[in-house]
């Protein structure tokens, strides 16, 4: 006896279903409800095998009826009934979770019985598939738990392309966020200790010749400081589905407990302070940064090249608006990448020479564009005396301005004014200072409690969908205050009759290395070696360099190994070295380069982390630039290094 519930408010349609079921040879028990709430009551009180559901009911209408049904009674299969004009809703209903649909007036007894049988079978198959998936997931979870206990990871590799697939535990062994990259053999080798690399490369070359090979013990180096000892085994397998030969491997972390920090179970461990999660605080944000910065840098360079062409007035306006939007995105990205560092009060400063006016002009474009977007009247004044070169952290200073602007627009009133005034002043205590005054009509920002130290998890929770607007403003306030603290910025906030004023006093370390003493373009022929694996970056960067001056020539190398060969054959004035490359990365290439050359090398990074920058200077880089960068910034860095190199040569 099949128990069917019809939820239909039209008695004629309900009676027609009753007649059709009576014509069928199978036995049915039929219950009827005229509203969705009545149908839910019957399902709660009586066993029901299948529901025939009309979408238009007295207490529910349209597609929302199915949504409410699936939220309440998804354990009972449902066939939706629609009118002739609503056949599309029937198809959408099946996609949303219904087993089938019937069009009123276009089905008879046989079609009705067929739909019921089909729906029951489809529901059963779906339930079986979910059960199998659940069991498979449980088995996978148990396997992953065992692998984690044993510090055992696995991988497979296409022996033709050397592309690899890593298990989650293998990512954990390398202290990477699971699936944060699409690994290859070169990625594995990049972490191998330099003294073990030849041995590991030879191991992989031999492994493809044997059904089983290993074990091999070798060391890996993480963040240039953490050493682990791994045991590596391999096995050959032929994949009949893809017709490929795969090399399967297992990797076990066998680092002695003293080095790995494994606690002794016989001793009661002492309580430790909670440590921040390293996977989102470093690897995850750096990976997000890398995946966005590389194409963003290409876009910036292409816009620069576009500006050099003959554009009409309207095209020039559109290009400027797009550049402003990209600057806005770049600042937002920098805040995102440094969020975890900010949340842990560990925000190291990067000291570099930069022109403060370049940042302020970029901020001016961003603020003008936001004024148009948010319907605010914008008034900006920049002291022309700010055309000075200073030494400091340009990224953090730009982020400080970005947060200030965002807070002003977030708390200002619609169709009001927002004013920004930047002047160069003298202070008895701090010397030369940048005085910034932001005025707007509206409310004071809601500042976080300075006595409470927010954890990374608490700050990230502010971005949850339930409170995304408030969370974003609170996050901006947290980042703003911590940047002020790190940059030693004096701040004063006041409000009178709805007029808010935020005064900032930013100490400036005016550089002795003034830009005025350094030409803006080469005075004699220079040859640049560009080491970059991304094709679009190669094209864009080479073109912005060759359009800079007719005295510039550029040679391109696809990876570090090719760059070393070029550097041995030719004399270059300077080398621009990308860090993340196949075959040989920028760190290894520069390390080997320093064995025979002192040519200045600038690191081009898509990660922008302090740890990475420090590592670059340790291996022999002369400068470090994070993508995306403005062409003028690259020109200035090149001229600084060429000027230094020429001065040292004369000395």
Secondary structure, DSSP 8 states (H G I E B T S, - for coil): -EEEEEE-S-HHHHHHHHHHHHHSSS-EEEEEESSHHHHHHHHHHS--SEEEEES-BTTB-THHHHHHHHHHHTTSEEEEEE-GGGHHHHHHHHHHT-SEEEETTS--HHHHHHHHHHHHHHHHHHHHHHHHHHHHHHHHHHHHHHHHHHTEEEEEEETTT-BEEE-HHHHHHTT--TTSS--BHHHHHHHB-GGGHHHHHHHHHHHTTSSEEEEEEEEEEETTTEEEEEEEEEEEEEETTTTEEEEEEEEEE---HHHHT---TTS----------HIIIIIIHHHHHHHHHHHHHHHHHHHHHHHTS---HHHHHHHHHHHHHHHHHHHHHHHHHTHHHHHTT------EEEEHHHHHHHHHHHHHHHHHHHT-EEEEEE-GGG--EEEE-HHHHHHHHHHHHHHHHHHB-TT-EEEEEEEEEEETTTEEEEEEEEEEEB-------TTS---HHHHHHTTSGGGHHHHHHHHHHHHHHHHHHHTT-EEEEEEETTEEEEEEEEE--B-SS-GGGS-SS-SS-EEEEEE---HHHHHHHHHHHHTT-TTEEEEEESSHHHHHHHHHHS--SEEEEESS-SSS-HHHHHHHHTTT---EEEEEESS--HHHHHHHHHHT-SEEEESS--HHHHHHHHHHHHHHHHHHHH-
